[in-house]
Amino acid sequence: MTKSPDVQELIVVTGASSGIGAATAQEMARRGYHVLAGVRREQDARDIQGPNIEPVLIDITHPDDIAALAQRIDTDPPGRALRAVVNNAGIGTNAPVEVFDLDAWRKLFEVNYFGHIAVTQKLLPALLRSKGRVINISSVGGRIAMATYGPYAGAKFALEALSDSLRRELAPSGVDVVVIEPGAVQTKISGRAIAVANNVAAAMTPEQTERYGALIHAVTAQAAAADKTGAKASVAANVVVRAITSRRPRTRYGVGREAALLGLMSLLPDKVIDWLLTAVLRRYLPKAGAEEAKPLS
Ligand SMILES: NC(=O)c1ccc[n+]([C@@H]2O[C@H](COP(=O)([O-])OP(=O)(O)OC[C@H]3O[C@@H](n4cnc5c(N)ncnc54)[C@H](OP(=O)(O)O)[C@@H]3O)[C@@H](O)[C@H]2O)c1
């Protein structure tokens, strides 16, 4: 079901400077919604601005930014309804549990988990008024935690649980809560995550490099390869749009073939999943004789 462009309602998309968020903002605007597109820099605001797209400066770890966004919605001059909040902002990394700095781990959770809670809490009064929708962008990493995905998948698993709980709490109020689980999508996140992983690898002790160097090499090589074959951001955005506009949305939507495969895989016994993931990763391990822990540049 597509809304008529003359019936404008508000949509919030966090992390709209690039990737899935930018594509979602553009597609919803094209369909006639008024999109409040969350970005963190003035330059990104200028870049995303366009017909039906109003940039808002918001870092989801900054309570003042979130309060200003809530105020913007509550005092919307035409008094438009808030149709959906797309909790999309996110950061990635690959790091073994033993070596990932706890402060960095907390920062990742501040963005990928607590930030979404803060935005949702603050915008919930408006969503309750309009019987709007919460769309949480999770990941296949919210279903399966591959080696080195402890920090990222930990936050995504938490977001999945939060979404289930919230959906059950809000069902009587008519507010739907929908989870999107993309597999690989061609955006900036993969390159950014690989850069963090390389820094993590560079800071490891010789013993840690012995334990995890080849593993980090393999997962970053796998992520780089998946990024090349991943879905376009517009494909993911179309799934988000469906979640916002369907009369009866599903509770979860996958994006791409990888999401379907990993979703099925998550139903297998743990030991079988371990074996399969190890087998898939093997082809990305450094070749014998090569510099074992050399990170990707
Ligand atoms: N691409 C994939 O393969 C994939 C797969 C599964 C799930 N996802 C999920 O999809 C979502 C979007 O990611 P993407 O792939 O489109 O990556 P992306 O292009 O890197 O976009 C991430 C967005 O999040 C923003 N962001 C980061 N920290 C923020 C903060 N503290 N406050 C507000 N915004 C912040 C970034 O803004 P700046 O430019 O200012 O940093 C950027 O706009 C994420 O939740 C990600 O986990 C992606």
The ligand as a Gaussian input file, in Angstrom:
#p B3LYP/6-31G(d) Opt

LIG

0 1
 N       25.352000      -2.653000       5.232000
 C       25.163000      -3.861000       5.729000
 O       25.704000      -4.864000       5.218000
 C       24.260000      -4.044000       6.930000
 C       23.893000      -5.359000       7.272000
 C       23.079000      -5.542000       8.373000
 C       22.632000      -4.471000       9.104000
 N       23.000000      -3.207000       8.765000
 C       22.520000      -2.102000       9.594000
 O       21.978000      -1.085000       8.778000
 C       22.052000       0.162000       9.471000
 C       22.560000       1.232000       8.520000
 O       23.892000       0.950000       8.183000
 P       24.483000       1.143000       6.709000
 O       24.858000      -0.200000       6.223000
 O       23.611000       1.980000       5.890000
 O       25.872000       1.873000       7.058000
 P       26.402000       3.354000       6.866000
 O       26.344000       3.766000       5.442000
 O       27.732000       3.369000       7.533000
 O       25.375000       4.240000       7.680000
 C       25.373000       4.296000       9.082000
 C       24.698000       5.568000       9.500000
 O       24.652000       5.613000      10.940000
 C       25.085000       6.914000      11.327000
 N       25.577000       6.966000      12.698000
 C       26.665000       6.358000      13.223000
 N       26.780000       6.701000      14.521000
 C       25.751000       7.540000      14.808000
 C       25.325000       8.235000      15.966000
 N       25.994000       8.165000      17.126000
 N       24.217000       8.998000      15.892000
 C       23.527000       9.125000      14.742000
 N       23.896000       8.518000      13.596000
 C       24.990000       7.729000      13.642000
 C       26.133000       7.299000      10.301000
 O       26.347000       8.690000      10.359000
 P       27.811000       9.344000      10.120000
 O       27.994000       9.387000       8.632000
 O       27.669000      10.677000      10.738000
 O       28.820000       8.473000      10.796000
 C       25.437000       6.826000       9.038000
 O       24.507000       7.775000       8.625000
 C       22.930000      -0.080000      10.696000
 O       22.122000      -0.202000      11.851000
 C       23.597000      -1.406000      10.388000
 O       23.965000      -2.117000      11.540000
 C       23.806000      -2.967000       7.689000

